[in-house]
């Protein structure tokens, strides 16, 4: 019976856990013996007793779990002491951000681990249940609006009272991927007047279906601005200038701007200039979801609220971690489905010939094997 280990997340501020008690029960049904480090689920309000009741074995130290583990499931990359405790040949799966946080991946490879990054799970129909980027981005988009409402010093919906009318907040969402669409939907539910932009033409219909107005320069380049896998392509300087001019005028009138634009393997594109920030009204708020990858807003800082001319630029990292119970539950389902590809007839598979496993494989046999990372 293969052994599966779940340990505490040791990165500062990380409250999520890779496996919930419900997921542990499903993993046991797949044929795994599940070891859980004591306190692993505490940040997500999941006590050790719930894991024990699900059939998992709670152990006192990470080394006790990892030294026996054939498969290790993580949220973020393991810490140095966790990598040191891995047994050679162990499989490690998680959201490792390998472009920006390469060292732990290399260390795991040197240790002899086989490493899968959930970021590289392909966007195909049968892999939708494993799409961790989408499950976490969905909750990040929701939480971004909640954070914006908390920082914004006024009400979100229009209110007609005997004492007068309160105008609805104007919310502009930049980037209409999974996070952006959820931000649009949440802002609409809170009663805001919502507009949105994206360089992908397919986004226009999605934005409008949620009751928001689409804002973009819709020229020929715009019509071809999407990759086969559904990501935005980098745009030409000429298009960026036209789009920036249009967006710059629009931003001046907004109360809340939420930026969500990320391109895999690249630093986040700058969408909001210092001049655009300066043009906003005092009391306006910008929420930068891309702050951990360099930020979409000039002046945003990870973990800080920067005030510039009365405008607040919010750079909260790891928004899914602020709703850890739900984000852990969704992520654990992603991992459980992925783990199902790694076990057959009660044993770990020896060859990773499944197209999903091939796409997500980062390191094996002491080497970085993913093509995008080998080229870096």
C-alpha distance (Angstrom), angle and dihedral (degrees) to the residues before:
residue distance angle dihedral
X1 . . .
X2 3.85 . .
X3 3.80 116.3 .
X4 3.80 119.9 -130.4
X5 3.81 121.5 -162.6
X6 3.79 131.4 -157.2
X7 3.80 119.1 -173.0
X8 3.79 136.8 179.9
X9 3.77 116.2 -82.1
X10 3.79 105.7 -111.7
X11 3.79 100.0 -169.5
X12 3.81 111.7 109.6
X13 3.79 111.9 -96.6
X14 3.81 96.2 9.8
X15 3.81 107.8 134.6
X16 3.81 100.0 165.2
X17 3.78 125.8 99.7
X18 3.80 126.0 -148.0
X19 3.81 96.9 -135.8
X20 3.80 127.1 35.2
X21 3.82 123.4 -159.5
X22 3.82 89.6 -101.9
X23 3.79 90.3 51.6
X24 3.81 90.9 46.9
X25 3.80 89.1 57.5
X26 3.83 90.8 52.2
X27 3.79 92.6 46.7
X28 3.79 90.7 51.8
X29 3.82 88.0 52.0
X30 3.82 88.0 54.2
X31 3.80 88.7 58.8
X32 3.82 104.1 -93.9
X33 3.77 128.6 132.4
X34 3.82 102.1 -137.5
X35 3.83 121.8 -146.6
X36 3.80 117.5 -170.9
X37 3.80 124.5 -168.9
X38 3.80 110.8 -126.0
X39 3.80 110.6 -96.4
X40 3.81 94.8 16.0
X41 3.79 92.8 129.6
X42 3.79 98.7 37.4
X43 3.81 95.1 103.3
X44 3.79 89.4 55.2
X45 3.84 93.7 46.3
X46 3.81 93.0 -106.5
X47 3.82 111.3 133.6
X48 3.79 125.8 -150.6
X49 3.80 90.2 -113.6
X50 3.81 90.4 64.7
X51 3.79 91.0 54.4
X52 3.78 91.3 48.6
X53 3.80 90.4 49.2
X54 3.81 89.0 52.5
X55 3.82 89.6 56.6
X56 3.80 100.2 -99.5
X57 3.80 122.3 132.5
X58 3.81 113.9 -122.4
X59 3.81 112.9 -145.4
X60 3.79 129.5 -168.5
X61 3.81 103.0 -128.1
X62 3.81 138.0 32.1
X63 3.81 90.6 -123.2
X64 3.79 90.5 57.4
X65 3.79 90.1 56.1
X66 3.80 99.7 37.4
X67 3.79 99.6 44.4
X68 3.80 89.8 61.6
X69 3.81 97.8 37.7
X70 3.79 125.1 114.7
X71 3.81 89.9 179.0
X72 3.81 127.1 30.0
X73 3.81 121.3 -167.4
X74 3.81 118.1 -159.7
X75 3.79 140.7 170.1
X76 3.82 96.1 -147.7
X77 3.78 130.9 12.7
X78 3.81 114.2 -65.5
X79 3.80 118.6 -101.5
X80 3.80 121.4 -111.0
X81 3.79 93.5 -96.5
X82 3.80 90.6 51.2
X83 3.80 92.6 50.5
X84 3.80 89.3 49.7
X85 3.81 89.8 54.6
X86 3.83 95.2 51.3
X87 3.76 116.1 111.0
X88 3.80 115.5 -126.7
X89 3.78 111.7 -91.4
X90 3.79 95.5 24.2
X91 3.80 117.1 146.0
X92 3.82 114.9 -128.3
X93 3.81 122.3 -167.1
X94 3.80 128.6 -176.3
X95 3.79 149.6 105.5
X96 3.78 97.5 -66.6
X97 3.83 103.1 165.1
X98 3.83 87.4 -140.3
X99 3.80 96.4 -176.6
X100 3.81 94.5 59.1
X101 3.83 99.9 23.0
X102 3.79 102.3 41.1
X103 3.81 100.5 144.4
X104 3.84 97.8 75.7
X105 3.80 89.6 48.7
X106 3.80 90.8 52.6
X107 3.81 90.3 46.4
X108 3.79 91.2 52.2
X109 3.78 90.3 49.0
X110 3.81 91.0 51.0
X111 3.79 88.4 51.1
X112 3.80 88.7 58.0
X113 3.80 96.4 -108.1
X114 3.78 124.6 147.6
X115 3.80 106.4 -130.3
X116 3.80 129.6 -157.6
X117 3.82 121.2 -173.7
X118 3.79 114.9 -152.3
X119 3.82 88.6 -151.1
X120 3.81 88.5 73.3
X121 3.81 97.5 53.2
X122 3.83 101.9 127.0
X123 3.76 121.3 -114.1
X124 3.80 96.8 -116.7
X125 3.78 127.6 131.5
X126 3.81 98.1 -104.4
X127 3.81 91.2 49.0
X128 3.82 96.3 53.6
X129 3.79 91.9 99.8
X130 3.84 88.0 56.1
X131 3.82 95.8 48.5
X132 3.80 98.9 120.3
X133 3.79 94.2 167.7
X134 3.80 89.7 60.6
X135 3.80 96.0 43.2
X136 3.80 91.5 52.4
X137 3.81 95.6 39.5
X138 3.79 89.8 53.2
X139 3.79 91.1 59.0
X140 3.81 92.2 41.0
X141 3.80 89.7 57.1
X142 3.78 91.3 51.1
X143 3.78 93.4 46.8
X144 3.81 92.3 47.3
X145 3.79 89.9 64.4
X146 3.80 92.2 46.9
X147 3.81 89.9 51.6
X148 3.80 90.6 47.1
X149 3.80 91.5 51.5
X150 3.81 90.1 50.8
X151 3.82 94.2 50.5
X152 3.81 95.3 39.4
X153 3.79 109.1 89.5
X154 3.79 96.7 -142.9
X155 3.80 141.0 58.1
X156 3.80 120.3 -81.2
X157 3.84 102.4 -144.2
X158 3.77 128.2 56.1
X159 3.80 109.7 -100.2
X160 3.80 124.5 -164.9
X161 3.79 109.8 -158.9
X162 3.79 138.1 164.1
X163 3.80 87.4 -104.9
X164 3.80 93.6 53.1
X165 3.79 143.0 -75.3
X166 3.80 125.4 -59.5
X167 3.80 111.2 -149.4
X168 3.80 119.3 -128.2
X169 3.80 116.6 -106.9
X170 3.80 116.8 -105.7
X171 3.81 110.8 -130.2
X172 3.80 123.6 -170.0
X173 3.82 118.2 -166.9
X174 3.81 116.6 -161.0
X175 3.80 111.1 -157.2
X176 3.79 120.1 27.8
X177 3.78 101.0 -149.6
X178 3.79 121.7 119.1
X179 3.82 94.3 -61.0
X180 3.78 93.6 43.2
X181 3.80 95.0 49.2
X182 3.80 91.2 50.3
X183 3.81 89.6 48.3
X184 3.81 89.4 52.2
X185 3.79 92.3 49.3
X186 3.80 93.0 46.8
X187 3.82 94.2 47.0
X188 3.79 89.3 49.6
X189 3.81 90.9 50.6
X190 3.80 88.5 53.0
X191 3.80 89.9 54.2
X192 3.80 101.7 -106.3
X193 3.80 125.4 145.3
X194 3.81 100.9 -115.0
X195 3.79 133.3 -157.8
X196 3.80 127.3 171.7
X197 3.77 143.1 -173.7
X198 3.80 137.7 -159.4
X199 3.80 136.4 161.6
X200 3.81 92.7 -129.8
X201 3.81 112.7 91.8
X202 3.82 92.3 -147.6
X203 3.80 88.4 63.5
X204 3.80 93.6 68.4
X205 3.80 94.3 70.8
X206 3.80 91.7 43.3
X207 3.81 92.2 51.3
X208 3.79 93.0 47.8
X209 3.82 91.9 46.8
X210 3.82 87.5 62.5
X211 3.80 92.0 53.5
X212 3.80 97.7 -103.1
X213 3.81 128.3 124.3
X214 3.81 117.9 -114.2
X215 3.82 118.8 -130.9
X216 3.83 119.7 -167.4
X217 3.80 145.5 116.4
X218 3.80 98.5 -101.2
X219 3.82 102.2 -159.0
X220 3.84 130.9 136.4
X221 3.82 93.4 -80.9
X222 3.79 89.4 53.2
X223 3.82 90.5 54.1
X224 3.84 90.8 58.2
X225 3.81 98.1 39.4
X226 3.80 101.2 113.5
X227 3.81 132.4 84.8
X228 3.80 123.3 -132.4
X229 3.83 88.8 -104.6
X230 3.81 92.2 55.6
X231 3.80 100.3 -103.3
X232 3.78 125.7 128.9
X233 3.81 116.7 -99.8
X234 3.82 120.2 -132.3
X235 3.81 106.6 -96.2
X236 3.79 128.9 -133.9
X237 3.80 120.6 -97.9
X238 3.80 90.2 -112.8
X239 3.78 92.6 55.2
X240 3.79 92.0 44.2
X241 3.81 90.1 54.5
X242 3.81 92.9 51.0
X243 3.78 92.6 45.1
X244 3.81 91.9 46.0
X245 3.80 90.9 53.4
X246 3.80 92.2 50.7
X247 3.79 93.7 44.1
X248 3.80 92.4 43.9
X249 3.78 91.3 59.0
X250 3.79 90.9 45.7
X251 3.82 94.7 49.3
X252 3.80 91.6 57.6
X253 3.82 89.3 69.6
X254 3.82 97.6 45.1
X255 3.81 129.8 102.5
X256 3.81 96.9 -165.1
X257 3.81 128.9 24.0
X258 3.81 120.7 -170.9
X259 3.82 117.5 -168.4
X260 3.81 120.5 -161.9
X261 3.82 106.3 161.1
X262 3.81 117.2 139.0
X263 3.81 131.0 160.4
X264 3.84 114.9 -160.9
X265 3.79 112.4 -110.1
X266 3.80 95.0 9.9
X267 3.76 137.3 88.4
X268 3.79 112.6 -96.6
X269 3.83 113.4 -86.4
X270 3.80 116.9 -111.3
X271 3.78 106.8 -114.8
X272 3.80 103.1 162.5
X273 3.80 118.1 50.1
X274 3.77 127.1 -153.8
X275 3.82 87.4 -107.8
X276 3.81 90.7 55.0
X277 3.80 90.9 50.1
X278 3.81 90.2 49.8
X279 3.82 90.3 51.5
X280 3.81 93.1 59.6
X281 3.77 123.5 97.6
X282 3.82 119.2 -99.4
X283 3.79 108.5 -94.5
X284 3.81 93.1 36.3
X285 3.81 119.0 131.8
X286 3.80 133.8 -145.2
X287 3.82 119.8 -164.4
X288 3.83 112.1 -162.0
X289 3.82 110.0 -159.9
X290 3.80 90.3 177.4
X291 3.80 95.1 57.1
X292 3.83 93.6 115.2
X293 3.82 90.3 58.8
X294 3.78 96.1 48.8
X295 3.78 97.8 -72.2
X296 3.79 136.5 -102.4
X297 3.81 92.7 -120.0
X298 3.79 122.4 69.3
X299 3.79 106.4 -121.7
X300 3.81 99.0 23.6
X301 3.80 115.9 137.2
X302 3.79 128.3 -163.2
X303 3.78 111.7 -104.6
X304 3.81 95.0 4.7
X305 3.79 141.3 98.6
X306 3.79 104.8 -139.2
X307 3.80 116.0 -161.5
X308 3.79 117.8 -152.7
X309 3.79 120.0 175.5
X310 3.79 90.9 -23.8
X311 3.82 92.5 -50.0
X312 3.81 116.4 118.2
X313 3.81 119.4 -141.3
X314 3.81 108.4 -163.0
X315 3.81 118.3 -157.1
X316 3.80 103.9 178.5
X317 3.83 110.8 166.0
X318 3.80 124.5 -144.2
X319 3.80 99.3 15.0
X320 3.83 92.0 179.4
X321 3.81 86.9 61.4
X322 3.81 88.4 63.8
X323 3.80 88.8 67.3
X324 3.78 94.5 36.4
X325 3.81 99.1 161.4
X326 3.80 94.5 57.7
X327 3.80 96.5 36.6
X328 3.82 90.4 49.0
X329 3.80 91.2 49.3
X330 3.82 92.5 52.7
X331 3.80 94.2 42.5
X332 3.80 91.7 48.0
X333 3.81 88.7 55.4
X334 3.81 89.5 51.4
X335 3.81 90.4 51.6
X336 3.79 94.5 44.0
X337 3.79 90.5 55.2
X338 3.82 90.5 47.3
X339 3.81 92.0 48.1
X340 3.79 88.1 54.8
X341 3.81 87.8 67.8
X342 3.80 91.1 55.0
X343 3.79 98.4 56.7
X344 3.80 131.0 61.2
X345 3.78 128.0 173.9
X346 3.80 90.6 -8.6
X347 3.83 95.6 -52.8
X348 3.80 135.0 92.8
X349 3.80 113.6 -100.6
X350 3.80 115.5 -108.1
X351 3.81 98.2 -154.9
X352 3.77 123.6 47.5
X353 3.80 98.7 -148.0
X354 3.81 95.5 142.2
X355 3.83 110.6 108.6
X356 3.81 91.6 -129.8
X357 3.80 92.8 52.8
X358 3.79 91.2 45.6
X359 3.81 91.4 52.4
X360 3.82 94.2 48.0
X361 3.82 97.6 42.8
X362 3.82 109.9 114.4
X363 3.80 105.8 164.7
X364 3.80 136.3 14.7
X365 3.79 136.5 157.9
X366 3.79 92.6 14.1
X367 3.81 93.2 -55.8
X368 3.81 137.9 102.9
X369 3.81 100.6 -119.6
X370 3.81 105.8 173.0
X371 3.80 109.2 108.6
X372 3.81 95.5 -138.4
X373 3.80 90.9 53.2
X374 3.81 96.0 42.1
X375 3.79 88.0 58.8
X376 3.81 93.1 53.8
